[in-house]
Amino acid sequence: MEAIKVKIKTASKKKYEILGNEIDFDLLENKIRNEIMREQFDRTVEAAKKAGLSKMTNKEINTIIKKVRKGA
């Protein structure tokens, strides 16, 4: 295994909950990937709220899914 040196801001270190001065790359990659997914999810939820889609019932959602699948 090789080691590399990376500079990181204190705020980012806190954001990704990095303790100490060393972290396994795979763990860092997972932390970053999870944060990106959380941010994307939050944006999706906000867009759904703005479009009025967050108030749809499961029945309405399933009806749309069935229509889309029939057209596929």
N, C-alpha and C positions, 0 to 999 in steps of 0.2 A: 504494500500500500504506500502511496506517495502522499506527501503533505504539501499544501500550498498555503500561502499567507493571503488573507483577504481583509480589507479594511471595511468596517461596518459602523454606521452611525449608532450612537447609544440608543436613540429612539427606535431604530430598526431592531436592535438587539432585544429591546424590551418587547416590541411588537411580536416578534417571533419566539419570545420566551427562551432566549439562548442564555444559558448559565455558563459562567466560566469563559475560558479563552479558546476552547476547542469544541468542535461538533463534527459528527460524522456527516459526510456529504449527503448520503441518502436521507438522513433525518432532516437536514436543512432543506433539501429539495422537497420533502413531504410537507414541511412546515410552510414553505412558500406556496406550494401548490394548494394546500388547504386554505390559506389566506386568500388566494386569488379566487377560489371557488366560493368562499364566503362573500367576497365583494361582488362577484357576478350574481350570486343568489339574491343579495340585497337589492341590486339594481333591477333584477327581474321582478321581484316583489313590488318595488316602487313603480315600475312601468305598468304592472298589472293593476295596481291601485289607480293610477292616473287614467288608464283606459277603461276602468270600471269592471275589469275581469275578475277582480278579487272577490266580488260578491256573487259569482256564479255558483250554482249548486252542483253537486256531483252528477246529478241527472243531466243537467245542461252540458257539462263537460263531456260526459259519456256519449251524449247524442252527437256532439261535434266530432268526437273521435270516430264514431261509427260512420258518419258521413264521409270523413276524410279517407278512412280505410276502404270504403266502397269505391271511391274515386281513384284509388291507387292502382 
